[in-house]
């Protein structure tokens, strides 16, 4: 291939980036192990595994960067579509809303049985603004049962869905209004720098407020999403091949910095993490996505493995379902510990059971429920999807 040729030739519009499903699998598995898997003590191996598990919260950041990358690609490629907003929001609605609202519908149906103590703040999650209220009072991230403590429902992971949905409402307006790729890049870069500066200043002047709001609020997480957006825009320009080939250095360099930060503290609420650490994680995640896009690369072959692609396919439902009844799994862990007289064995049984059951629930949810809505996406195809069936990797 000559130096002037481009690696990223236009591809079929309907073609997914299959290896990215593997990255979804990585991200959701990291989050799962961050929420589960703790409690075992003793031995170097268990301590190392527990230290790695505690870093799993970064899976959400990988999701954010991936969302910014994919959504911006869609928005930029279809920015000239005559029904740009209608089609984008319709397709997002069909993918995101059904399973999300299904969860709340089921919880409402279970309320007479478990006597769930609803507050009006819980229902703000239905508008994807629940994080505004729950960040102020973390009790709203929990739905308490009045008659069965083990039936308590945890909603604490839904803040990330609120942040993403808020981003989906705002960023399309910017892409539609600006349109030009280079100007969009400068806009995304400028907002990202302002976001980083806002976090640093807030940490300096109001550390208590910062620790409560930074991690779970869009205005302080925009750089994570927009770094993914910038990657999508860079890979649609004349230097696409150069940028993709150099993603490995972003992954190596920023990944090393992340490792150093994690050695000092794996807590996402530490000042270093809440400050520039989140940006470094986002850059490393963008590097990981970039190296995975090239067919034949080690990252591509790894994340293209069929088990990971299958897991990635059901990752959205898995993420929503996995934490809801985590307290019940803790009770199961205690029960198994009493039976086996080993916290390690009981932990392995509980962890495996929780993972497998959550996966099966996610698969059934997707195959029997979500696909019924996804099939209606055909009614909201973009003009370029119908006519050209390819991405618009422009050189402007």
VEXDREN-2710 file (C-alpha; in Angstrom, 1 decimal):
% VEXDREN-2710
k/r/px/py/pz
1/UNK/0.0/0.0/0.0
2/UNK/1.5/3.4/-1.0
3/UNK/1.9/6.1/1.6
4/UNK/-0.7/8.2/-0.1
5/UNK/-3.4/5.5/-0.1
6/UNK/-6.0/5.3/2.7
7/UNK/-6.6/2.2/4.7
8/UNK/-10.2/3.1/5.6
9/UNK/-12.0/2.7/2.4
10/UNK/-15.8/3.2/2.5
11/UNK/-17.6/0.1/3.8
12/UNK/-21.1/-1.2/3.7
13/UNK/-23.3/1.1/5.8
14/UNK/-25.1/-1.9/7.3
15/UNK/-21.8/-3.6/8.3
16/UNK/-21.1/-3.5/12.0
17/UNK/-17.6/-3.2/13.4
18/UNK/-17.8/-6.7/14.7
19/UNK/-14.8/-6.6/17.0
20/UNK/-16.3/-3.6/18.9
21/UNK/-18.9/-6.1/20.3
22/UNK/-15.9/-7.7/21.9
23/UNK/-15.0/-4.4/23.5
24/UNK/-18.5/-4.1/24.8
25/UNK/-18.1/-7.5/26.3
26/UNK/-14.9/-6.4/28.0
27/UNK/-16.5/-3.3/29.4
28/UNK/-19.6/-4.9/30.8
29/UNK/-17.5/-7.8/32.3
30/UNK/-15.3/-5.2/34.0
31/UNK/-18.3/-3.5/35.5
32/UNK/-19.8/-6.8/36.6
33/UNK/-16.6/-7.9/38.4
34/UNK/-16.3/-4.4/40.0
35/UNK/-19.7/-4.9/41.5
36/UNK/-19.3/-8.6/42.4
37/UNK/-16.4/-10.8/43.2
38/UNK/-15.0/-9.1/46.3
39/UNK/-14.8/-10.5/49.8
40/UNK/-12.2/-13.2/49.3
41/UNK/-9.1/-12.8/51.4
42/UNK/-5.7/-14.5/51.8
43/UNK/-3.1/-15.6/49.3
44/UNK/-1.3/-13.5/46.7
45/UNK/-3.4/-14.7/43.8
46/UNK/-6.7/-13.6/45.4
47/UNK/-5.3/-10.3/46.4
48/UNK/-4.1/-9.6/42.9
49/UNK/-7.4/-10.7/41.4
50/UNK/-9.3/-8.4/43.9
51/UNK/-7.0/-5.5/43.0
52/UNK/-7.8/-6.0/39.3
53/UNK/-11.5/-6.4/40.0
54/UNK/-11.6/-3.1/41.8
55/UNK/-10.5/-1.3/38.6
56/UNK/-13.6/-2.6/36.7
57/UNK/-15.4/0.7/37.2
58/UNK/-13.4/1.9/34.2
59/UNK/-15.6/-0.3/32.0
60/UNK/-18.2/2.5/32.1
61/UNK/-15.6/4.9/30.7
62/UNK/-14.9/2.4/27.8
63/UNK/-18.7/2.4/27.1
64/UNK/-18.7/6.2/27.1
65/UNK/-15.9/6.5/24.6
66/UNK/-17.4/3.8/22.4
67/UNK/-20.8/5.5/22.5
68/UNK/-19.2/8.8/21.5
69/UNK/-17.3/7.1/18.7
70/UNK/-20.3/5.2/17.2
71/UNK/-22.9/7.9/17.7
72/UNK/-20.7/10.7/16.2
73/UNK/-20.0/8.4/13.2
74/UNK/-23.7/8.0/12.6
75/UNK/-24.5/11.6/13.1
76/UNK/-21.7/12.9/10.9
77/UNK/-22.3/10.4/8.1
78/UNK/-26.0/11.3/8.0
79/UNK/-25.8/15.1/8.8
80/UNK/-27.3/16.0/5.4
81/UNK/-30.3/13.6/5.7
82/UNK/-33.5/15.5/5.3
83/UNK/-35.0/13.8/8.4
84/UNK/-31.8/13.8/10.4
85/UNK/-33.3/14.3/13.9
86/UNK/-36.4/12.2/13.4
87/UNK/-34.5/9.2/12.2
88/UNK/-31.7/9.4/14.7
89/UNK/-33.9/9.8/17.7
90/UNK/-36.4/7.1/16.5
91/UNK/-33.6/4.6/16.0
92/UNK/-32.1/5.5/19.4
93/UNK/-35.5/5.2/21.1
94/UNK/-36.1/1.7/19.6
95/UNK/-32.7/0.5/20.8
96/UNK/-32.6/2.1/24.3
97/UNK/-36.1/2.6/25.7
98/UNK/-37.8/-0.8/25.6
99/UNK/-35.7/-2.7/28.0
100/UNK/-35.1/0.3/30.2
101/UNK/-38.8/0.9/30.6
102/UNK/-39.5/-2.8/30.9
103/UNK/-37.4/-2.9/34.1
104/UNK/-39.5/-0.1/35.7
105/UNK/-42.7/-1.8/34.5
106/UNK/-41.7/-5.1/36.2
107/UNK/-40.7/-3.3/39.4
108/UNK/-44.1/-1.6/39.5
109/UNK/-45.8/-4.9/39.0
110/UNK/-43.7/-6.4/41.9
111/UNK/-44.6/-3.5/44.2
112/UNK/-47.6/-5.1/45.8
113/UNK/-45.5/-8.2/46.5
114/UNK/-42.4/-6.5/47.9
115/UNK/-44.0/-3.2/49.0
116/UNK/-41.4/-1.1/47.3
117/UNK/-41.1/2.4/48.8
118/UNK/-41.3/4.6/45.7
119/UNK/-40.4/8.3/45.9
120/UNK/-41.1/10.7/43.1
121/UNK/-37.3/11.1/42.5
122/UNK/-37.2/7.4/41.4
123/UNK/-39.5/8.2/38.5
124/UNK/-37.1/10.9/37.2
125/UNK/-35.0/8.1/35.9
126/UNK/-37.8/7.5/33.3
127/UNK/-36.9/10.9/31.9
128/UNK/-33.1/10.1/32.2
129/UNK/-32.6/12.9/34.7
130/UNK/-32.5/10.7/37.8
131/UNK/-28.8/11.3/38.3
132/UNK/-29.5/15.0/39.1
133/UNK/-31.5/14.0/42.1
134/UNK/-29.7/10.8/43.2
135/UNK/-26.3/12.5/43.1
136/UNK/-27.6/14.9/45.7
137/UNK/-29.1/12.1/47.8
138/UNK/-27.6/8.7/47.1
139/UNK/-30.6/7.0/48.7
140/UNK/-32.6/7.6/45.5
141/UNK/-30.3/5.1/43.8
142/UNK/-32.0/2.4/45.9
143/UNK/-35.5/1.1/45.9
144/UNK/-36.3/-0.3/49.3
145/UNK/-38.6/-3.2/50.0
146/UNK/-41.0/-2.7/52.9
147/UNK/-41.3/-6.4/53.8
148/UNK/-38.3/-8.2/52.3
149/UNK/-34.8/-6.7/52.8
150/UNK/-33.2/-9.1/50.2
151/UNK/-35.6/-7.7/47.5
152/UNK/-34.0/-4.2/47.7
153/UNK/-33.3/-2.9/44.1
154/UNK/-30.2/-1.0/43.3
155/UNK/-30.4/1.6/40.6
156/UNK/-27.0/3.1/41.2
157/UNK/-25.7/2.1/37.8
158/UNK/-28.4/3.9/35.9
159/UNK/-26.6/7.2/36.2
160/UNK/-24.5/6.2/33.2
161/UNK/-27.6/5.7/31.1
162/UNK/-28.8/9.1/32.1
163/UNK/-25.5/10.7/31.1
164/UNK/-25.5/9.0/27.7
165/UNK/-29.1/9.9/26.9
166/UNK/-28.4/13.5/27.9
167/UNK/-25.4/13.5/25.5
168/UNK/-27.6/12.0/22.7
169/UNK/-30.0/14.9/23.1
170/UNK/-27.4/17.6/22.8
171/UNK/-24.6/16.4/20.6
172/UNK/-26.8/15.8/17.5
173/UNK/-27.7/19.5/17.5
174/UNK/-24.0/20.4/17.5
175/UNK/-23.2/18.0/14.6
176/UNK/-26.2/19.3/12.6
177/UNK/-25.4/22.9/13.2
178/UNK/-21.6/22.8/12.6
179/UNK/-21.4/20.0/9.9
180/UNK/-17.8/20.7/9.0
181/UNK/-15.5/17.9/10.2
182/UNK/-12.6/20.1/11.2
183/UNK/-14.8/22.6/13.0
184/UNK/-16.5/19.8/14.8
185/UNK/-13.1/18.5/15.9
186/UNK/-12.1/21.8/17.3
187/UNK/-15.4/22.1/19.0
188/UNK/-15.1/18.7/20.6
189/UNK/-11.5/19.4/21.6
190/UNK/-12.4/22.8/23.1
191/UNK/-15.3/21.4/25.1
192/UNK/-13.1/18.5/26.4
193/UNK/-10.5/21.0/27.6
194/UNK/-13.1/23.1/29.4
195/UNK/-14.6/19.9/31.0
196/UNK/-11.1/18.9/32.3
197/UNK/-10.6/22.4/33.6
198/UNK/-14.0/22.5/35.3
199/UNK/-13.2/19.2/37.1
200/UNK/-9.8/20.5/38.3
201/UNK/-11.3/23.8/39.6
202/UNK/-14.2/22.1/41.3
203/UNK/-11.9/19.7/43.0
204/UNK/-9.8/22.6/44.2
205/UNK/-12.5/24.9/45.5
206/UNK/-15.3/22.4/46.4
207/UNK/-13.9/18.9/46.9
208/UNK/-16.9/17.5/48.7
209/UNK/-19.3/18.7/46.0
210/UNK/-16.8/17.4/43.4
211/UNK/-16.6/13.9/44.8
212/UNK/-20.4/13.7/44.7
213/UNK/-21.1/15.1/41.2
214/UNK/-18.1/14.8/38.9
215/UNK/-18.3/11.1/38.2
216/UNK/-22.0/10.9/37.5
217/UNK/-22.9/14.2/35.7
218/UNK/-22.7/14.9/32.0
219/UNK/-21.2/18.4/32.3
220/UNK/-18.1/16.8/34.0
221/UNK/-18.0/13.7/31.7
222/UNK/-18.2/15.4/28.3
223/UNK/-14.6/14.9/27.5
224/UNK/-14.9/11.1/27.9
225/UNK/-17.7/11.0/25.3
226/UNK/-16.2/13.6/23.1
227/UNK/-12.8/11.9/22.9
228/UNK/-14.7/9.0/21.2
229/UNK/-16.4/11.5/19.0
230/UNK/-13.0/13.0/18.0
231/UNK/-11.7/9.6/17.1
232/UNK/-14.7/9.0/14.8
233/UNK/-14.1/12.4/13.1
234/UNK/-10.3/11.8/12.7
235/UNK/-11.0/8.5/11.0
236/UNK/-13.2/10.3/8.5
237/UNK/-10.5/12.6/7.3
238/UNK/-7.5/12.4/4.9
239/UNK/-5.2/11.3/7.7
240/UNK/-7.4/8.4/8.8
241/UNK/-4.9/5.7/8.2
242/UNK/-2.2/7.6/10.1
243/UNK/-4.4/8.3/13.1
244/UNK/-5.5/4.6/13.2
245/UNK/-2.0/3.3/13.0
246/UNK/-0.9/5.6/15.8
247/UNK/-3.7/4.6/18.1
248/UNK/-1.4/2.0/19.5
249/UNK/0.7/4.7/21.0
250/UNK/-2.3/6.4/22.7
251/UNK/-3.2/3.0/24.1
252/UNK/0.4/2.2/25.3
253/UNK/1.2/5.7/26.7
254/UNK/-2.1/6.5/28.3
255/UNK/-2.6/2.9/29.4
256/UNK/0.7/3.2/31.3
257/UNK/-0.4/6.4/33.0
258/UNK/-3.7/4.8/34.0
259/UNK/-1.7/1.9/35.5
260/UNK/0.4/4.3/37.5
261/UNK/-2.7/6.1/38.7
262/UNK/-4.4/2.8/39.7
263/UNK/-1.3/1.8/41.7
264/UNK/-1.6/4.9/43.8
265/UNK/-5.4/4.5/44.2
266/UNK/-8.0/2.4/42.3
267/UNK/-10.8/4.4/43.9
268/UNK/-12.7/6.3/41.1
269/UNK/-13.4/9.1/43.7
270/UNK/-9.8/9.9/44.3
271/UNK/-8.8/13.5/43.3
272/UNK/-6.3/12.4/40.7
273/UNK/-8.9/10.2/39.0
274/UNK/-11.6/12.7/39.2
275/UNK/-9.2/15.3/37.8
276/UNK/-7.1/14.4/34.8
277/UNK/-7.4/10.6/35.4
278/UNK/-10.8/10.4/33.7
279/UNK/-9.3/12.1/30.6
280/UNK/-6.3/9.7/30.5
281/UNK/-8.7/6.7/30.8
282/UNK/-10.7/8.0/27.9
283/UNK/-7.6/8.5/25.7
284/UNK/-6.5/5.0/26.5
285/UNK/-10.0/3.7/25.6
286/UNK/-9.9/5.6/22.3
287/UNK/-6.6/4.0/21.5
288/UNK/-8.0/0.5/22.3
289/UNK/-10.9/1.2/19.9
290/UNK/-8.6/2.5/17.2
291/UNK/-6.3/-0.5/17.2
292/UNK/-9.3/-2.9/17.2
293/UNK/-10.7/-1.5/14.0
294/UNK/-7.9/-2.8/11.8
295/UNK/-8.7/-6.3/10.6
296/UNK/-5.8/-8.7/11.2
297/UNK/-4.4/-6.9/14.2
298/UNK/-4.0/-8.7/17.5
299/UNK/-6.7/-6.6/19.1
300/UNK/-9.1/-7.3/16.2
301/UNK/-8.5/-11.1/16.4
302/UNK/-8.9/-11.0/20.2
303/UNK/-12.1/-9.0/20.4
304/UNK/-13.5/-10.8/17.3
305/UNK/-13.6/-14.1/19.3
306/UNK/-17.1/-15.5/19.1
307/UNK/-17.8/-15.7/22.8
308/UNK/-16.9/-12.0/23.2
309/UNK/-19.0/-11.0/20.3
310/UNK/-22.0/-12.9/21.7
311/UNK/-21.5/-11.3/25.1
312/UNK/-21.2/-7.9/23.4
313/UNK/-24.5/-8.4/21.6
314/UNK/-26.4/-8.7/24.9
315/UNK/-24.2/-6.2/26.8
316/UNK/-26.8/-3.5/27.1
317/UNK/-29.4/-5.7/28.7
318/UNK/-26.7/-7.4/30.8
319/UNK/-25.6/-4.0/32.1
320/UNK/-29.1/-2.9/33.1
321/UNK/-30.0/-6.2/34.8
322/UNK/-26.8/-7.2/36.5
323/UNK/-27.0/-4.9/39.6
324/UNK/-30.7/-4.7/40.3
325/UNK/-30.9/-7.5/42.8
326/UNK/-27.3/-7.6/43.9
327/UNK/-28.2/-7.7/47.5
328/UNK/-30.0/-11.0/47.0
329/UNK/-26.8/-12.3/45.5
330/UNK/-24.9/-11.2/48.6
331/UNK/-27.3/-13.1/50.8
332/UNK/-26.7/-16.1/48.5
333/UNK/-23.0/-15.7/49.0
334/UNK/-23.4/-15.7/52.8
335/UNK/-25.6/-18.8/52.6
336/UNK/-23.0/-20.7/50.4
337/UNK/-20.2/-19.6/52.7
338/UNK/-22.0/-21.2/55.6
339/UNK/-22.5/-24.4/53.6
340/UNK/-19.0/-24.7/52.1
341/UNK/-17.1/-23.1/55.0
342/UNK/-15.0/-21.3/52.4
343/UNK/-15.5/-17.7/51.2
344/UNK/-13.4/-18.4/48.1
345/UNK/-15.5/-21.4/47.0
346/UNK/-18.8/-19.7/47.9
347/UNK/-17.7/-16.6/46.0
348/UNK/-16.8/-18.6/42.9
349/UNK/-20.3/-20.3/43.0
350/UNK/-22.1/-17.1/43.6
351/UNK/-20.2/-15.1/41.0
352/UNK/-20.6/-17.8/38.4
353/UNK/-24.3/-18.2/39.1
354/UNK/-24.9/-14.5/39.0
355/UNK/-23.0/-14.0/35.7
356/UNK/-24.7/-17.0/34.0
357/UNK/-28.2/-16.1/35.1
358/UNK/-27.8/-12.4/34.2
359/UNK/-26.5/-13.4/30.7
360/UNK/-29.5/-15.8/30.2
361/UNK/-32.0/-13.1/31.3
362/UNK/-30.3/-10.6/28.9
363/UNK/-30.4/-13.1/26.0
364/UNK/-34.1/-13.8/26.6
365/UNK/-34.8/-10.2/26.9
366/UNK/-33.1/-9.4/23.6
367/UNK/-34.4/-12.4/21.6
368/UNK/-38.0/-12.3/22.9
369/UNK/-38.6/-8.6/23.6
370/UNK/-36.0/-6.1/22.3
371/UNK/-35.9/-7.5/18.7
372/UNK/-39.6/-6.8/18.4
373/UNK/-38.8/-3.1/18.6
374/UNK/-35.5/-3.3/16.7
375/UNK/-37.3/-4.5/13.6
376/UNK/-39.0/-1.2/13.2
377/UNK/-35.7/0.5/12.6
378/UNK/-36.3/-0.3/8.9
379/UNK/-38.9/2.4/8.9
380/UNK/-36.3/5.0/9.8
381/UNK/-33.5/4.2/7.4
382/UNK/-31.3/7.2/6.4
383/UNK/-31.4/8.2/2.7
384/UNK/-27.7/7.4/2.4
385/UNK/-28.4/4.0/3.9
386/UNK/-31.0/3.2/1.3
387/UNK/-29.2/4.7/-1.7
388/UNK/-25.5/4.3/-1.0
389/UNK/-25.3/1.7/1.7
390/UNK/-21.9/3.0/2.9
391/UNK/-20.2/5.3/5.4
392/UNK/-19.3/8.7/4.2
393/UNK/-15.6/8.9/5.0
394/UNK/-15.0/12.4/3.6
395/UNK/-11.8/14.3/3.2
396/UNK/-13.2/17.7/4.1
END
